[in-house]
Amino acid sequence: MNRFTSAPLLLGFLVLTNPIVSLQDPAHREKVAEGEYSEWQDGHPLKDTGLTWTIWHTKDGFEVEATLPPDKGAFIAAALAGPGSAATSEFKKEIQNSSVTRSIDLQLTKLLVLQRMRLEGVSLGDLKQVRVAKCQVSENEISCERREGTLRVKSEGSLQLVYCYPFPFPTSFTPILRNNKPAQNQGTPIKLAMLEEVKHKLQLTEVSGHLHAEGTEKLTIGENIFDTDRYLLVLETKAGERKITLWTRNHETVFAMEDSMLGPGLRIQLNQYKRYSDF
């Protein structure tokens, strides 16, 4: 896998290598692409923020597997609520009933329409592995089963599910970009269901927005420059307008992302990437 710290142009973006087939999986999945996102501040990657992911081609469509970076704040909170601590009973109860997501699994159709999402993680009460949520996407409803009960969002039209932890998982925008293609310098309305973790509790909310194609742009990653398509997603949330900028190419991999809810100068960006076949 290539890293964006070397001077030469990375061949992983230009040459398709031989597909990799998982022989251990009875479905014989074929690896399509793999990579790693990190948080970048003012042009430099931040330590311990890597999010690794792999896209597989299956007989029914595609599967995306991702491992999130450790949530240090959550585990510090768990330690503060441990036995013998001076924390309040309310805080200890909140932590005992909370969990933190460590991995994401997405199931998509052959047309890159998201059908299912599974979140696995760790309970902050006893640090055991737990199923955080299992979401199902149908034509008029998105439902997410969790330990505290089922979250549901109904809609007259189709909704597209996006998970935030606290920022959106960049690869989840690939099916949105593929299935909503505004012409250059044009826009299209869009509806999302945002699954977000607020104080280690999941919330599912319908959000309306507008996806605008802003044209092509040269994107610098490390010492390399790539030609990309830039999109601006403007969401109308209860907290106000939220702007998400996406850099992609051919509506496949999202190279980089900025979110107005994050700090200034902070960008989610690829620092490793390798593609084996087309989507």
N, C-alpha and C positions, 0 to 999 in steps of 0.2 A: 504494500500500500504506500502511496506517495504522501510525503509531507510537503508543506508549502514553505519550507525554510531553505531549500536549495536554490541555487541561481538558475539552472537550466529550466526551460519550459517543460512542464510535467507531461510525459507521454501518456499517463493514465487518462487524460482528457481527450486524447487524440486517437489512440489505438485500442480496439476491443481485444482483450485477451481471451483465451479459451474459457468457455463457461465451466463453472464448477458445479458438480452434482453431488448432493448429499446422499451417500449410499446408506447411511444409518436411518434415514427417514423413509418409511414405506411409500410415501408419495413421491420420492425421488425429486426433491426440490432442486431447482437449478438457480444458482446464485446469479443475480442480475447486477448488483452493485453493493458496495460497502464503503463506509466512511466514518468520519468523526467530526462533530461540531464542538467548538469551544466558544466561550465568551472572550471577545476581544475588546480591549479598552485602548482607545487612541492608537490603533494600529498594532497592538501587541496582544498575544494570547495570554489569558489569565490561568494561573496554575490551578489544577484540580477542578476544572470545569468541563472536562471532556464528556461528550455524549456519543457513544458508539452505536452504529446502526448497520443493518444488513437488509437488503431487499431480495426476496426469493420469488422465482416463478414457480407456481404450482399448477396442478391440473385444473383448478377452479379459477385461477387468476393470479393474484400476488399476495405475498405476506411480508410485512415489515416487522423486524425485531429490533428493539433499541434498549440500551442500558443507560440509565441516567447517572449523572455524577452524584456522589454522596451529599445529602442535605445536612451539612454540619450543624446548622441552627436547630434542626429537629432533634438531632441526637444530643446536643447540649441541653435542650429543653427536657429531654427524657432523663438525663443525668440529674438535672436540678430537681426533678420530681421523684427521684428515687427514694428508697427507704432511708429514714433518718434525716431527710432534708427538711429545711425550714419553710418549704413552699406551702401555700395555703391548700386546704382540702379541695377547693374548687379547681385550682390549677392542676393538682395531682389527678383529679378525676378526668379533666379535659385531656391530659396527656395519655392516661391509661386507655381512653376510648379513641385515641387518634392513631393514624398510621402514616407512613411516608412511602411514596411510590418509588420503586427501584427499576422497574422494567415495563416496557410497552410492547404489545403485540397487536398489529393491525391486519385485518383480513379484507382484501379488496377483490372486486370482480375483474374480469379480463378487460373491462372498460375503465378500470381504475376508479370504481365507485366504492367508497368505504361501506362495508356491511357490518363488521364487528370490531370491537376494540376491547382488549383485556389489559388491565393494570395489575401488576404484582408488586408487593412491597413488604414492609416490615411493620409490625405493631410496635408502637412506642411504649406500650405498657409492659410487655414481656420480651420484646425484640425477636419475636418469632415471625416466620414468613406467613403472609396472609394474602388472600385475594382482595385487592383494594376495590376493584370495580370490574364488571363485565357489561359492556354496552352493546346493544343491538340497534341497527339502523333499518327502519322500514320506510315505506313511501310517505306515511303521514305521522310517524312518531319515532322518537329516539328514547330508549329506556336504558338506564344504567343501574344494575343491581349492585348493592354494596351492603356492608354489615348492618348499617343503620336503617336500611330500607331501600326501596327502589325510587330513583329519580326519573321523571318523565317530562318530555316536552312534546306537545302535539302541534301540528301545523297543517294548513290546507295544502301547502306545497312542500316540495322536498327540502330537507335541511341537511347541512353538511357539518359533521362533527369535528371539532378541534379541541385537543387537550392542551391545557396550559399548566406549567409546573415551576415557576410562575409564568414564564414566557411560553408562547406556543411552540410545540415540537415542529421544527421547520419542514420536515418531510411530510407532515400531514397536509401541507398546502399543495403538494404535487397533484393530487386528484382534483383539488379545487381549481388550480390553474389549467389543468388538462381539460376539464369539463366546463369551464367558463372562460372563453377566449375572446375578450374584447379586442376590437381592431386597434391599431396603434393610435395613441392619443384619444382613444375613446374609452367609455366605461360601461359597466353593466351592474344592475342591482344584484345583491347576493344576501342570503340568509344563512346564518351559522348557529349551531348549538355549541356554546362554549362550556366545556367541562373544566372547572378550575378548582384548585385547592386553596381555600381561604382558612387560615389558621388550622391547617392539617385536616380540614373537612371539605368534602367534595360538594360543589354546587354546579347545577346544570341550568344554563340560561340561554334563551333565544335572543339573538342579536341580529339586527338588520345593518346592512352596510352597502358599500359601493366599491367595486374593483375597477381600477383605472390602469390602462396600459400607458406607461410614460415613455415608451420607446427604448432604444438600445443604449447601453452604457458600458464603458470599459471599467471592469472591476479589478482592483489591485488586491491580491492576497499574497502576503509576504513580498517576494521579489518578482512575482509573476503577474501578468495582466491578461484578463480574459474578456471576451466579448459576451455580454449578457443582455437579457431583456429585463427591464425594471418595471415592477408593478407597485401600485399604492393601494392598499386596502384600508378604507376608512369605515370604522364601526361606530355606531351610535349606542353607547352603553349608559347605564344608570349613573355612572361616575363622570360622564361626559364623552367627548369625541376621542376615539383611540385610533391612532394611525400606525399601520404596519407596512413597512417597505420590504419588498422581496426582490432578490436578484436571482434569475434563473436562466436556463437556456433550453430551448425546444420543449418547454413545459415539463421538464423531467426533474432533475435534481435542483433543489434550492441551494444556491451557493452561499447566500448570506441573507440576513434578516435584521431589521431594526424595528424596535417597538417603542412607541412614545411613552409607555408605562415604565420602561427601563431608564436607567440613569443616562445623562448626556454623554455622548462619546462611546456608549456601549453597543456592541454589535455581536450577534450570533453568527458565526462564520465557519466554513469548512477549514480544517487544517490537515485532513487526510481524505482521499477519495480514490476509488478505483471502480471502473465500470467494465463488466464482462459481456453484456449484451444489451440490446435495446429494450425499452419498456414495452 
